[in-house]
């Protein structure tokens, strides 16, 4: 039986797929609850080193909130159905593979992820103003910090669609690939991340996220303190293993 969210493993990577393709993967309460629960479960599993999030089919990552259900059952969209907040708390890196439409709530989820890969057919829109609504999952703050104040206002106050090429140009996504290459490319990055020491990956992600909300001087001091504490917590054997791994990696890169 089909469920709103498909969850599977690909080695050390959890793959979460929004699975309402006939509804353009619209975000109803049950899908949001399952997504939040799956993110928490994956993040608490020490055998998972990265998460890939995508949408079923080739028409949409998600067309955003299921507005019909939201209007009728607003109370269902409670604290256990808040994906952006769940993503913010996630220690494990999350790569989102955007296939097709990514509208409003979809953009809010996308922008709470760590890396965004998009299909060349992807199209993005923040339609809050068209619906007479204000955002509540962070897009009004994240987008301006990511792509700049004026570009964010152009996107959000117009409600216009942005194609994949323009999204990459303004820094809304990391990379654009052909549709057939989207999941292999996202999984390749996820497997590479998952192959590193989880403690280092999670610690580095936390440093970036924490520091981004600070002034530079405060963030640099925070990074230094975390670095010193981390080094002091490592044994001499761990330090030697890390040094050996880096040496091997550098030799392989030089050989290539």
C-alpha positions as CSV (number, residue, x, y, z in Angstrom):
1,X,0.0,0.0,0.0
2,X,1.3,3.4,-0.9
3,X,2.1,5.7,2.0
4,X,2.5,9.5,1.8
5,X,6.3,9.2,2.5
6,X,8.5,6.4,1.1
7,X,11.5,5.6,3.2
8,X,14.4,3.4,2.1
9,X,18.1,2.9,2.7
10,X,20.9,3.2,0.2
11,X,23.9,2.0,2.1
12,X,24.7,4.6,4.8
13,X,22.1,7.0,3.3
14,X,18.5,7.4,4.1
15,X,16.3,8.3,1.1
16,X,13.0,10.0,1.9
17,X,10.5,10.5,-1.0
18,X,7.4,12.6,-0.8
19,X,4.9,10.2,-2.3
20,X,1.7,11.8,-3.5
21,X,2.6,12.2,-7.1
22,X,-1.0,12.5,-8.3
23,X,-1.4,15.5,-6.0
24,X,2.1,16.9,-7.1
25,X,3.3,15.7,-3.7
26,X,1.2,18.4,-1.9
27,X,2.0,18.6,1.8
28,X,-1.0,17.3,3.8
29,X,-0.8,16.8,7.6
30,X,-0.1,13.1,7.4
31,X,2.8,13.6,5.0
32,X,4.3,16.3,7.1
33,X,4.0,14.2,10.2
34,X,5.6,11.2,8.5
35,X,8.4,13.4,7.1
36,X,9.2,14.9,10.5
37,X,9.1,11.5,12.2
38,X,11.4,10.0,9.5
39,X,13.9,12.8,9.8
40,X,14.1,12.3,13.5
41,X,14.5,8.6,13.1
42,X,17.2,8.9,10.5
43,X,19.0,11.5,12.6
44,X,19.0,9.3,15.6
45,X,20.4,6.3,13.7
46,X,24.2,6.2,14.0
47,X,24.4,4.0,10.9
48,X,23.1,6.8,8.7
49,X,25.6,9.4,7.6
50,X,23.4,11.5,5.3
51,X,19.8,12.0,4.1
52,X,18.5,12.6,0.6
53,X,15.0,14.1,0.3
54,X,13.1,14.2,-3.0
55,X,9.6,13.9,-4.5
56,X,8.0,11.0,-6.4
57,X,7.5,11.4,-10.1
58,X,9.0,14.0,-12.4
59,X,6.4,16.7,-12.2
60,X,7.1,18.1,-8.7
61,X,9.2,17.9,-5.6
62,X,6.1,19.4,-4.0
63,X,3.5,21.9,-5.0
64,X,3.4,23.1,-1.4
65,X,0.8,22.9,1.3
66,X,-2.4,21.0,0.6
67,X,-4.5,24.2,1.0
68,X,-7.9,22.5,0.8
69,X,-7.0,20.2,3.8
70,X,-5.2,23.0,5.7
71,X,-8.3,25.3,5.4
72,X,-10.6,22.5,6.7
73,X,-8.3,21.0,9.3
74,X,-5.8,23.7,10.4
75,X,-5.4,22.1,13.9
76,X,-3.9,19.0,12.3
77,X,-0.8,21.0,11.3
78,X,0.6,21.1,14.8
79,X,4.2,20.9,16.3
80,X,4.7,17.3,15.0
81,X,4.1,18.6,11.4
82,X,6.7,21.4,11.2
83,X,9.4,20.1,8.8
84,X,11.6,23.3,8.7
85,X,12.0,23.2,12.5
86,X,12.8,19.5,12.4
87,X,15.4,20.1,9.7
88,X,16.9,22.8,11.7
89,X,17.4,20.4,14.6
90,X,18.8,17.6,12.4
91,X,22.5,16.9,13.0
92,X,22.8,14.7,9.9
93,X,23.3,16.6,6.6
94,X,20.2,16.6,4.3
95,X,20.5,16.9,0.6
96,X,17.4,17.8,-1.3
97,X,16.9,16.7,-4.9
98,X,14.3,19.0,-6.5
99,X,12.5,17.5,-9.5
100,X,10.0,19.7,-11.2
101,X,7.8,22.2,-9.3
102,X,8.9,23.5,-5.9
103,X,6.3,25.9,-4.6
104,X,6.0,27.9,-1.4
105,X,6.0,25.3,1.4
106,X,8.3,23.2,-0.8
107,X,10.7,26.1,-1.0
108,X,10.6,26.6,2.8
109,X,11.5,22.9,3.2
110,X,14.2,23.1,0.5
111,X,15.8,26.2,2.1
112,X,16.0,24.4,5.5
113,X,18.1,21.6,4.0
114,X,21.9,21.7,3.7
115,X,22.5,21.2,0.0
116,X,20.1,21.7,-2.9
117,X,20.5,19.9,-6.3
118,X,17.9,20.6,-8.9
119,X,16.8,19.1,-12.1
120,X,17.0,21.3,-15.2
121,X,13.2,21.1,-15.3
122,X,12.8,22.4,-11.8
123,X,10.8,25.6,-11.2
124,X,10.5,27.5,-8.0
125,X,7.9,30.0,-6.7
126,X,7.1,31.6,-3.3
127,X,3.4,32.3,-3.7
128,X,2.6,33.5,-0.2
129,X,1.6,37.0,-1.4
130,X,-0.5,35.6,-4.2
131,X,-2.5,33.7,-1.6
132,X,-2.7,36.6,0.8
133,X,-0.6,34.7,3.4
134,X,2.6,35.3,5.4
135,X,5.2,32.5,5.8
136,X,5.8,30.6,9.0
137,X,8.6,28.2,8.2
138,X,11.4,30.6,7.8
139,X,11.6,31.6,4.1
140,X,11.3,35.3,4.8
141,X,14.5,35.1,6.8
142,X,16.5,32.3,5.1
143,X,16.1,33.5,1.5
144,X,17.4,37.1,2.2
145,X,20.4,35.7,4.0
146,X,21.1,33.2,1.2
147,X,20.6,35.2,-2.0
148,X,20.6,38.8,-0.8
149,X,17.9,41.2,0.3
150,X,16.8,42.6,-3.0
151,X,16.8,39.3,-4.9
152,X,14.7,37.7,-2.1
153,X,12.2,40.5,-2.3
154,X,12.0,40.1,-6.1
155,X,11.2,36.4,-5.7
156,X,8.8,36.6,-2.8
157,X,7.0,39.9,-3.4
158,X,6.3,39.0,-7.0
159,X,5.3,35.4,-6.6
160,X,6.9,34.7,-10.0
161,X,8.3,31.4,-11.0
162,X,12.1,31.1,-11.2
163,X,13.6,28.5,-13.5
164,X,16.5,26.2,-12.6
165,X,19.1,28.2,-14.5
166,X,18.1,31.5,-12.8
167,X,17.9,29.7,-9.4
168,X,21.5,28.6,-9.8
169,X,22.6,32.0,-11.0
170,X,21.3,33.7,-7.9
171,X,22.4,31.1,-5.5
172,X,19.1,29.6,-4.6
173,X,20.4,26.1,-5.5
174,X,23.8,24.5,-5.5
175,X,23.8,22.7,-8.8
176,X,21.5,22.0,-11.8
177,X,21.7,18.6,-13.6
178,X,19.7,16.8,-16.2
179,X,16.6,14.9,-14.8
180,X,18.1,11.5,-15.2
181,X,21.2,12.6,-13.3
182,X,19.5,14.2,-10.4
183,X,19.2,11.3,-7.9
184,X,22.5,9.7,-8.9
185,X,24.3,13.0,-8.3
186,X,22.5,13.6,-5.0
187,X,23.3,10.1,-3.8
188,X,26.9,10.4,-4.9
189,X,27.3,13.4,-2.7
190,X,25.4,11.8,0.2
191,X,27.5,8.7,0.1
192,X,30.7,10.8,0.1
193,X,29.5,12.7,3.1
194,X,28.4,9.5,4.9
195,X,31.8,8.0,4.3
196,X,33.4,10.6,6.6
197,X,33.6,10.4,10.4
198,X,30.0,11.2,11.6
199,X,31.2,13.2,14.6
200,X,33.3,15.5,12.4
201,X,30.6,15.9,9.8
202,X,27.9,16.7,12.4
203,X,30.2,19.0,14.3
204,X,31.2,20.9,11.2
205,X,27.6,21.3,10.1
206,X,26.8,22.6,13.6
207,X,29.6,25.1,13.4
208,X,28.4,26.5,10.1
209,X,24.8,26.7,11.2
210,X,25.6,28.3,14.6
211,X,28.1,30.8,13.2
212,X,25.8,31.9,10.4
213,X,23.5,33.5,13.0
214,X,26.4,35.3,14.7
215,X,28.6,38.3,14.0
216,X,31.9,37.3,12.4
217,X,34.1,37.9,15.5
218,X,31.7,36.0,17.8
219,X,31.5,33.1,15.2
220,X,35.3,32.9,14.9
221,X,35.7,32.7,18.7
222,X,33.0,30.0,18.8
223,X,34.7,28.0,16.1
224,X,38.1,28.2,17.9
225,X,36.5,27.0,21.2
226,X,34.8,24.1,19.5
227,X,38.0,23.1,17.6
228,X,40.1,23.1,20.8
229,X,37.6,21.1,22.7
230,X,37.3,18.6,19.9
231,X,41.0,18.1,19.5
232,X,41.4,17.6,23.3
233,X,38.7,15.0,23.2
234,X,40.5,12.9,20.6
235,X,43.0,10.2,21.5
236,X,46.4,10.0,19.9
237,X,45.3,6.9,18.0
238,X,42.3,8.9,16.5
239,X,44.6,11.7,15.5
240,X,47.0,9.3,13.8
241,X,44.1,7.6,12.0
242,X,42.8,11.0,10.8
243,X,46.3,12.0,9.6
244,X,46.7,8.7,7.7
245,X,43.3,9.0,6.1
246,X,44.0,12.6,4.9
247,X,47.4,11.5,3.5
248,X,45.8,8.6,1.6
249,X,43.1,10.9,0.2
250,X,45.6,13.5,-0.9
251,X,47.7,10.9,-2.7
252,X,44.7,9.6,-4.5
253,X,43.7,13.1,-5.6
254,X,47.2,13.8,-6.8
255,X,47.2,10.6,-8.8
256,X,43.9,11.5,-10.5
